[in-house]
Amino acid sequence: MTIDEPTLPDLDPVIHAQARLRVVAALSQLNGGDRIAFPRLQEILRMTPGNLSVHLRKLEEAGYVEVTKTHRGRTPATLVQLTRRGRFAFEEYVAALRTLIDPGEEPS
Amino acid sequence: MDPSEALDLIRQERANTGRALTPDPRLMYWPWGLTWLIGFGLSFLRYGPDGRTLVALPEWVPLFGLTALMIAAGLFTGLVGARSGRSVSGPTSRQGIWYGIAWSAGFTGLAVVFGRISEVLPEHLMGLLWGGGMVALVGALYMAGGAIWNERTMFTLGAWISAVNVVGVLLGPGWHALVAALAGGGGMLAAGLIGWMRLR
C-alpha cells in the first residue's frame, strides 16, 4: 500500500446487500416519524413475508430499523420505520458510494 | 453490486416507494377539473355576461350540477387520498387529515357568510359572490397544500387559480364563470397531467 493511494471508505455491510439496501432505500422515502405497515412494505418491495422478516431482523439488530407491534382497531398491525441511526447510516452509505465512484469528490 | 449499481437501485426503490405512497395526481385533479369545466360551464351558458341567457336551461341546473359534481369529486378524491395513505401512520397522515378539515371548515364558513349576504344581494351578483369567493378559497388552499408538501405543481395551480379568479371577478358576472371553467378547470386538468408525468 502506498502513501498516495486515496483512502476509500468502507461500505456498511448491514446495508450493502441488495435486499437490505432495497428495504432501507424504500423506508428512507418515508417522512421522519412515519411508520409503514408490514404488508404494505412487502407489497412495495415485492418480497415474501419470510424474506422481509429476515432482513428486518438484521436491520433491527443493527439498530437501523424499529419494528412496532400495535393494534388498529381489533386487528394486530406491525409497523416499520427507519430509526435516526438507520437514516444516518443510510446517508453515510450513499455518501460513501459517491466517494467510491468519484474519489476526488469530498463526501459532504 | 458495484457503487453505481447500488446508487441506481436506491434511486429506483425510492421512486417506486414514492409512487406507491403518493395518490395518482390524475385521479386527484381530473375529477375537480371536470367538475369546474362542466359546473361553471353550465353557469356561463345559463347566466351569461350582461344578463344574457346563452342556453335556456332551467334556472336550477347550474347550481345543482356544480353541487352534485363537487360532492362526487370530493368523495372520489377523498377515497383515493385515503387509500394511498392507508398503512402509513404518523405525522404525514395527520397533516393530510388536518388539511382535509381545513377545506371543510373554509367551505362551511364561506357558505354561512354568503348565505346571509345572499338574502339582500341583487340576483345578478349572487353567482359572482359564490363563484368568486369559493374559487378564491380553493386557490389559497392549493397554495397552502403546495407549501405543506413542498409540491410545486400544487402551489403553481393555486397561484394560477387565485390570479384568474381575480381577473374573472373584475370582468364581471358571466365572464367569471367562463374564466373559472376554462382557465380554472383547464388548470386542474393540466396539473393532473404534469404531476403524473413528474411521478413516472
Interface residues (C-beta under 8 A of the other chain):
Chain A: H16 Q18 L21 R22 A25 A26 S28 Q29 L30 N31 G32 G33 D34 R35 I36 A37 P39 R40 E43 I44 L45 L79 Q81 V94 L97 R98 L100 I101
Chain B: M1 P3 S4 A6 L7 L9 I10 E13 R14 N16 T17 G18 A20 L21 R86 S87 V88 S89 G90 P91 T92 S93
